[in-house]
Amino acid sequence: MKIVFLDAATLGDTPLDPISGLGELICYSTSTQEEALSRVGDSEVVITNKVRITKELLDAAPQLKLVCEAATGTNNIDMEECAKRGIPVRNVAGYSTDSVVQATFMHMLSLLGNAPYFDNVVKSGEYSRSGLFTDVTRPFIEMTGKTIGIIGMGTIGSKVAKVAEAFGMKVVYFSTSGTSHCKEYPSLPIEELMRVSDVVTIHAPMNERTNGLVDERLLKMMKPSAIILNAGRGGIIVEKDLAKALDEGWIAGAGIDVFCTEPVPEDNPLLHLKDPGKIRFTPHTAWASVEARERLVAKIAENISKGF
């Protein structure tokens, strides 16, 4: 069995032994759409993370029997065309929950605790020269008693809620599907959630209901002391509106892991704020803990082992 991984670099140095043990594995670090066409010719299994599986690519792979998505979302795959040809598509769900939850609180703690500032105060020698035993010139905000508003109460959102409760936070949420399945916490209209929350965090998929959901109108409803986090999908927050909100002081800060265009273009307004200290970035890595990538590889291997 010939297995072709079109963009293996997306998994970094994660060992692929569970997959290579199933057949002849050929890995390409990255593949343009044009390169992919010439690389899938006699493959029986194609693994992709972000390379698009189009009708043209399927035409170029007459032996193809299975498409494996090295992620949860399958929006890069022409599902209808695969179904027409009887080619199953198997993705991986749930592998990154703990990783995303941890990354969410990393951003939250960094923003509320002003971590980069205090770290630099010591490393720069400013603390040594100050003559004081402490530095209270920047705010350090406790999470206990604050309200966290979760946009998207799925598997990840639900675990964020549990961790937030452990910090003593009050949890509210907005259901992006329109159906409030979770009964443990109050479900609010999006406008009310934005008004009452001290922290807003996004854990929703990208679809017609969420694309551009958090715009200038909603950002203006937030408390000036509030922060917003996005570890869901780029495009759920309108980036130019968020930049404006931070520059004009509508909100206090933001933590962003995902972007409308990835990698993020150098002219993205979020990279050119008046005060860059108001924002924390990670380059779409919330999903990618060492353990999460190992779970992902194991699940891809399991999906191949199921046969065609």
N, C-alpha and C positions, 0 to 999 in steps of 0.2 A: 504494500500500500504506500503510495507516494503522498506525503503531506507537505503542503507548502504554506509557510507562515510569511505573509506579505509585509508585515511591519513589526518584526520581533523586537526592535529597539524600544518599543513602547513598554516592554516588560523589564528593561534594563538588564541586570546580570542575573536575573532569576533563573535557576537551573531548569532546563526543559526536558530533563530525563524521563519524567512520566509520559511525555508525548513521544519522544524519540524512540522509546521502547516499543511503540506500537507499529512502527514502519519506518520507511525512509523519510526522514524529516529534512527539508531544505528551508533554511531561514534566510530571509532578506531583512536587513536592518530597517529599511524603508522602501517604499515603492510608490512611484507616481502612477497615475492611472494608466499611462502609456506603457510604463515598465511592467505593470501588473499583467497586462494583456499578453506579454511575451513570456511570462513566468508561470502561468497556470496551465499551459498546454496539455500535459499528460497527468495532471494532478487528480487524485481521487478525493482528497480533502483539502480545502482551503481554510486557513485561519486568518482572520483579519480583526484588527482593532478599529482602525479608522479608514482604511482603504475601502472605497465604495465597490460593492459588488453589483454591477450593472448588467443589463441585458447583453451589452457588448462583451463584457468579461465572461459571462456565462457561455456565450457563443464561442469564445476562445478556449473553453475548457470542456471539450466533449466527453471526457471521462469523469467529470466531476459528479460525486455522489453525496457530498456533505459539505455544508458551509458552517464553520464554527466562529461565532462572534466572541472575541476575547474581551468581552465587556458585557454589560446588561442591555444597553440600548441597541436596537437593530435598525435605527433610522438610516444607516449607511448601506443597507442591503435592500435590493429590490425584492421584497418578500413575495409579491404577486408573481413575478417572473420565476422565482425559485419554485413556487407552488405549482405553476403550470408545468414545469419540467420534472416535478416529483423529487426535487432536491430538498431534503430537510435542512432547516436552519436551527442551530442550537446555540443559545446564549448562556450566560452565567449570571445568576442572581444571588444576592445576599453575601457575596464573598468580601465586600468592602465595608460593610456596615460599621464595624468597630473602628476601622481606620478613619472613616468620614466623621464619625462622632468625635473621635479624639482630635482630629484636625479642627473641627468646629470650636471645641473648647480651647484649643491652642490659640486661635484667633481671638476668641472672647476674652480669655485671661490676659492676653497681651495688650488688648485695647483698654480694658477696664483697669489693668494694673500698670499701664504706661511702661511696660517692660523695656523696650528699646532705650527709652530716655534714661531710666535708672541704671541700666547696664553701662551706658556710655558715660554717665556721670562718674562712675567708679573708674572705668578704663581710661578715661581722658585725664584723670588726675584732679578733676574739679572737686571731687569729694575730699580728697586728701588736703587740698588747699583751703577748704571752706572754713575750717575751724569749728564746725558743728558735727555732732555725732550722727546727725540724720539730715535728710533732704525732703522737705515737705512742700516743695515749690510746685509740684505737679500733682493732679488728683489721682488718688488710688481708690477705686470704687468697689465696695463690697457687693457681691452677688446676692447674698441673703436678703430676702424681702423684696427683691426686684422681680419684675414680670418679664418672662420670655414669651414672645409670640412666635409660634412655629408655623410657617407656611408649608403645608404638606405633611400630614401626619401618617406617613407610611411606616415602613420598617425602621428607616433611619430616624425620621422625625420622632417616632415613639421612643427610641432609645435615647435620643437627645433629651426628651422630656424627663425620663427617669434620672439621668445624670443631673439635669438642672434641678430636679427636686432634691437630690442629695446635697446640692449647694444651698438649699433653702429658697429656691426661686418658685414663684407662682407661674404655672403653665397655662397658656391659652393657645388656641390654634385656629387656623383657617383651612378648610378643606377645599383644595383646588378642583376636586372632582364634583363638588356640589353636594356630596353625600357625607354627612358627618358620622362615620362608622365608629370612631373612638368615643366612648362614653366616660372615660376617666377624667377628662379635662373639658372645660368650657369651649365650645365651638363658637367663634365670633365671625361676624361679617368682616371682610378685609379692612374696611375703613376703621372700625372700632379697634381691631387688633393693632393697627398702626398707631392709633392715638394712645392706647394704654400701655404699650410695651416699652420696656427699657432696653430690651434686646430683641431684634427681629432676626430670625434665621430661616433661610430658605432651603427646603429639602424636597423639592417638587420636580417632576419631569417637565421637559419642554414639550408643549403641545399648543393647540389653538387657544386654550384657556389661559395659559401661563406666559405666552410670548409677549414681552413688554408689559407684564402685569404691574410691576413696581415702577411707576413713572413719577413725573414731577408732582402730579396731583396727590399721590399717596405719600410721597416723601415729605411733602409740606405738612402732612398731618402728624408726623412723628414729633416726639419731644426733642427739644434742642440738645438734651443730654443723652439721647438714645444712640445706639449703634445698630448697624445692619450687617448681616453676614450672608454670603452666598456660596454654598458648597453644593448647590443643585445643578443648574445649567446656566451657562452664559446666555444672555438674552432675556432672562426673566426680569432682570433689572435693566432699565434703559440707562446705559453707561453715561451718556452726556448729562442726563438728569441727575444721576448720582454725583458726578463731578461738581455740578452746580450746587447741589445740596451741601456738599462738604465745603466748597469754597465760600458759600454765602451763610454758613452756620445754621442751616436748618436742622442738621443732625451733627453728632459729635465725632462719629468715626465709622469705618467700614472695614470688613475683612472679606477679601475676594479671592476665591480659588478658581473660578471659571469665568470665561470671557466670551463675548459674541463671536470673535474671531480668534482662533488659537493656532500658533502662538500669537500673543497679543501684539498688534501693530505698534510701532514706536510712536505713532501720532494719537494713540488712544488718550482721550482727555483725562482718564484716571491716572495716567503717568505724569501729568503736568499740573498737579494741584498747587495752589498757593502754599499750602502747608502739607507736605508729603507725610508728615508724622500722623496725620489723621487716618491713614489707610495702611492695612497690612495685606500683602499679596503672598499667594503661593501659586506656582505655575501648573494648575490642574493636577495637584498631587495628593489631594485629600483621600483619594481612593487607594493610594499606592504604597501603603506600608509594606515592609518586607513580608509580613505574614499574609497580608491580603493578596499579594502577587503570587505567593506560593499556593494559596487556596485556589486562585484563579487557574493556575497551570494544572493543578490536580483535577479541577472540574472540567477543563477543556479535554484532558485525557479521558476522563469518564465519559464525556459526551461522544468522543470518537469511539470508545470501547463499546458503546451501545449498538454500533453497527449502523447500517443504512436502511 
